[in-house]
Amino acid sequence: MTKAEMSARLADASGLPRMGAARVVDHFTEIIAEAMSKGEKVTFIGFGTFSVAERAQREGRNPRTGERITIPASKTVNFKAGSKLKNSVK
């Protein structure tokens, strides 16, 4: 599902105009991104939890040359699905 499709379905379900629904989707994603950039967890009970995890610096290998390289520490986004979402996919 694309953002446009999500906006259209939200508009149909809520009675909002499509442009209003598109703004809601935009603000929703911006709020989640802003919270996660601050290191906060975002939880929707039954749907899931977005969180930030830190990856430690580690060694790897260049696949072409086999040379050892250092992969710097980084942050990544995690999503853990909630029970209602898991059950709806069965």
BELQUIDA-V457178 format. One line per field, one symbol per residue. phi: phi as a letter, one per 40 degrees, with the letter a starting at -180 (. if undefined). A space follows every 50 residues. Layout:
phi->???
//
This chain:
phi->.ccccccccccccbgccdcccccccdcdccccccccccgccbbbdgcibc abbbbccacbbcccbgccbbcccabbcbbbcccccdcccc
//
